[in-house]
Amino acid sequence: MVDTTRLTQAVDHFADRLRAAPQSRLQRGAAAEALGLAREFALWAQRVEDPLGVLREMPDAGMFAAADQITVAVHDLAVVLVNDAEVEQAVGLVAEAQKRAGV
């Protein structure tokens, strides 16, 4: 089993920053960036769990739910990652999304 602590910590930090962000920042794209990351992680996990299955897109639950959505998605992804390179790739995606979100 691969250690995903760095990944979950990175997402927890991003989620905390989103929760602390003013509504105006969420509206200017931070929430959309988080939702995009959550959707990417959810699809990644689905492809690993069931490569032949129908992929389901994570719904948009609103800007105030974006932090919770990335948290749920990363925990699902963390269960299916098999090596350190995948963890590092996911950590990089979190860092890029957080930078674009400006939080």
VOFI-6335 format. One line per 8 residues: their letters; for each residue x, y, z of N, C-alpha, C, O. Coordinates in steps of 0.2 Angstrom, whole numbers, plus 5000, padded with zeros to 4 digits. Each point is the difference from the previous one (the first is absolute). Example, Ala and Ser with C-alpha at 12.3 -4.5 7.8 and 13.67 -1.06 7.14 Angstrom:
AS> 5066:4972:5039:4996:5006:5000:5004:5006:5000:5005:4999:5003; 4993:5006:4993:5004:5006:5001:4996:5005:5003:5003:5006:5001
This chain:
MVDTTRLT> 5004:4994:5000:4996:5006:5000:5004:5006:5000:5005:5001:5004; 4994:5004:4992:5003:5006:4999:4998:5005:5005:4994:5001:5002; 5011:5003:5001:4999:5006:5004:4997:5006:4997:5003:5003:4996; 4991:4998:5005:4997:5006:4997:4999:5006:5004:4996:5005:4999; 5008:4995:5007:4999:5006:5005:5001:5006:4997:4997:5005:5001; 5008:4996:4995:5002:5007:4996:4994:5002:4996:4999:5006:5000; 4998:4989:4997:4994:5002:4996:4994:5003:5004:4997:5005:4998; 5001:4991:5007:4995:5002:5004:5001:5006:5004:4996:5004:5001
QAVDHFAD> 5010:4997:5001:5002:5007:5003:5000:5005:4995:4997:5006:5002; 5005:4993:4992:5000:5006:4995:4992:5002:4999:4999:5006:4999; 4997:4989:5000:4993:5001:4999:4997:5003:5006:4995:5005:4999; 5006:4993:5007:4997:5003:5006:5002:5007:5000:4996:5004:5002; 5010:4998:4997:5003:5007:5000:4996:5004:4995:4997:5005:5001; 5002:4992:4993:4996:5004:4994:4993:5001:5003:4997:5005:4999; 5000:4990:5003:4993:5000:5002:4999:5005:5006:4995:5004:5000; 5010:4996:5005:5000:5005:5005:5000:5007:4997:4997:5005:5003
RLRAAPQS> 5007:4996:4993:5001:5007:4997:4994:5002:4996:4998:5006:5000; 4998:4989:4997:4994:5002:4996:4995:5001:5005:4996:5005:4999; 5003:4992:5007:4995:5001:5005:5001:5007:5003:4996:5003:5002; 5011:4999:4998:5001:5007:5003:5000:5006:4995:5000:5005:5002; 4999:4993:4992:5000:5005:4995:4993:5004:5000:4995:4997:5001; 5006:5009:4997:4993:5004:4999:4996:4998:4994:5003:4997:4995; 4991:5004:5006:4996:4998:4994:5002:5003:4993:4999:4996:4995; 5003:5010:5005:5002:5003:4994:5006:4996:4997:5000:4999:4994
RLQRGAAA> 5005:4998:5010:5005:4996:4997:4997:4994:4997:5003:4997:4995; 4993:5000:5009:4997:4993:4997:4996:5002:4994:5001:4996:4995; 4996:5009:5004:4996:5002:4994:5005:5002:4994:4998:4999:4995; 5008:5003:5007:5005:5002:4995:5003:4994:4997:5005:5001:4996; 4994:4993:5006:5003:4994:4997:5003:4995:5005:5001:4994:4998; 5000:5008:5008:5003:4995:5005:4995:4994:5001:5003:4994:5000; 4991:5007:5000:4995:4994:5001:5000:4996:4994:5000:4993:5000; 5000:5010:4994:5000:4996:4993:5007:4996:5000:5000:4995:4997
EALGLARE> 5005:5008:5005:5007:4996:4999:5000:4994:5005:5002:4995:4998; 4995:5006:5008:4999:4994:5005:4996:4995:4997:5001:4994:5000; 4993:5008:4997:4996:4995:4997:5003:4996:4994:4999:4994:5000; 5005:5010:4996:5003:4997:4995:5005:4995:5002:5001:4994:4997; 5003:5007:5009:5004:4995:5003:4997:4994:5002:5002:4995:5000; 4992:5007:5004:4996:4994:5003:4998:4996:4994:5000:4994:5001; 4997:5009:4994:4998:4995:4994:5006:4996:4997:4999:4994:4999; 5006:5009:5000:5006:4997:4998:5002:4994:5004:5001:4994:4998
FALWAQRV> 4999:5007:5009:5002:4995:5004:4995:4994:5000:5001:4994:5001; 4992:5008:4999:4995:4995:5000:5000:4996:4994:4999:4994:5000; 5003:5009:4994:5000:4996:4994:5006:4995:5000:5000:4995:4998; 5006:5008:5005:5006:4996:5001:4998:4994:5004:5002:4994:4998; 4995:5007:5008:4999:4994:5004:4995:4995:4997:5001:4994:5000; 4994:5009:4996:4995:4995:4997:5004:4996:4994:4998:4994:5000; 5006:5009:4997:5004:4996:4994:5004:4995:5003:5001:4994:4997; 5002:5007:5009:5004:4995:5003:4996:4994:5003:5001:4994:4999
EDPLGVLR> 4993:5008:5005:4996:4995:5003:4996:4996:4995:4999:4994:5001; 4999:5009:4993:4996:4996:4995:5002:5003:4993:4996:5004:4998; 5009:4994:4999:5002:5002:4994:4995:5000:4994:5000:5004:4996; 4996:4991:5005:4995:4999:4994:4993:5003:5002:4995:5000:4996; 5004:5003:5010:4994:5003:5003:4998:5007:4996:5005:5003:4998; 4989:4999:5003:4998:5006:4998:5003:5005:5005:4998:5000:5006; 5005:5005:4991:5002:5006:5005:4995:5005:5001:4996:5001:4996; 5004:5001:5011:4994:5004:5002:5004:5007:5002:5005:5000:5004
EMPDAGMF> 4992:5005:4994:5003:5007:5002:4998:5002:5007:4994:5000:5001; 5010:5002:5003:4998:5003:5006:4996:5006:4999:5002:5005:4996; 4992:4996:5007:4995:5006:4999:5003:5006:5003:5004:5000:5005; 4994:5005:4992:5001:5007:5003:4995:5001:5006:4995:5001:4999; 5008:4999:5007:4996:5000:5006:5000:5008:5003:4997:5001:5005; 5006:5003:4991:5000:5007:5002:5007:5002:5003:5004:4996:5002; 4997:5011:4997:5007:5002:5002:5002:4999:5007:5006:4999:5002; 4989:5000:5003:5001:4999:5007:5002:4993:5001:5002:4998:5006
AAADQITV> 4996:4998:4990:5002:4992:5001:5006:4998:4996:5002:4994:5001; 5001:5011:4996:5006:4998:4996:5006:4997:5004:5003:4995:4998; 4998:5008:5008:5005:4997:5005:4998:4993:5002:5005:4996:5000; 4989:5003:5001:4998:4993:5002:5001:4995:4994:5002:4994:5001; 4996:5008:4993:5001:4996:4995:5007:4998:4998:5001:4994:4998; 5004:5010:5003:5007:4998:4998:5002:4996:5006:5004:4995:4999; 4994:5006:5007:5002:4995:5006:4997:4993:4998:5004:4995:5001; 4990:5005:4998:4997:4993:4998:5003:4997:4994:5002:4994:5001
AVHDLAVV> 4999:5009:4994:5003:4997:4994:5007:4998:5001:5002:4995:4998; 5002:5009:5006:5007:4998:5001:5000:4994:5005:5005:4995:4999; 4991:5004:5006:5000:4994:5004:4998:4994:4996:5003:4994:5001; 4992:5007:4994:4999:4994:4995:5006:4998:4996:5002:4994:4999; 5001:5011:4999:5006:4999:4996:5006:4997:5004:5003:4995:4997; 4998:5007:5009:5005:4998:5004:5000:4992:5001:5005:4997:5001; 4989:5001:4999:4999:4992:5001:5003:4996:4994:5002:4994:5001; 4997:5009:4993:5002:4996:4994:5007:5001:4997:5002:4997:4996
LVNDAEVE> 5002:5008:5007:5006:5002:4998:5005:4994:5001:4999:4997:5006; 5005:5001:4990:5005:4994:5001:5007:5002:5001:5004:4995:5002; 4998:5011:4996:5007:5001:5001:5002:5008:5001:4995:5004:5000; 5011:4997:5002:5002:5007:5002:4999:5005:4995:4999:5006:5001; 5003:4991:4992:4999:5005:4995:4993:5003:4999:4999:5005:4998; 4996:4990:5003:4993:5003:4999:4999:5005:5006:4996:5005:4998; 5006:4993:5008:4999:5005:5005:5003:5007:4999:4997:5005:5000; 5009:4995:4997:5003:5006:4998:4997:5004:4995:4999:5006:5000
QAVGLVAE> 4998:4990:4995:4997:5003:4994:4993:5004:5003:4999:5005:4998; 4998:4991:5007:4994:5003:5003:5001:5006:5004:4997:5005:5000; 5009:4995:5004:5002:5006:5004:5001:5005:4995:4999:5006:5002; 5005:4993:4993:5001:5006:4995:4994:5003:4997:4999:5006:4999; 4996:4990:5000:4993:5002:4997:4997:5005:5006:4997:5005:4998; 5004:4993:5008:4997:5004:5005:5003:5006:5001:4997:5006:5000; 5010:4994:4999:5004:5007:5001:4998:5004:4994:4999:5006:5001; 5000:4992:4993:4999:5004:4994:4993:5003:5001:4999:5005:4998
AQKRAGV> 4996:4991:5004:4993:5002:5001:5000:5005:5005:4996:5005:4999; 5007:4994:5007:5000:5005:5005:5003:5007:4998:4997:5005:5001; 5008:4994:4995:5003:5007:4997:4996:5003:4996:4999:5006:5000; 4998:4990:4995:4995:5004:4995:4994:5003:5004:4997:5005:4998; 5001:4991:5008:4994:5003:5004:5002:5006:5004:4995:5004:5001; 5011:4997:5000:5002:5006:5003:4999:5000:5008:4998:5005:5003; 5002:4989:5000:4998:4999:5007:5006:4997:5003:5000:4999:5006
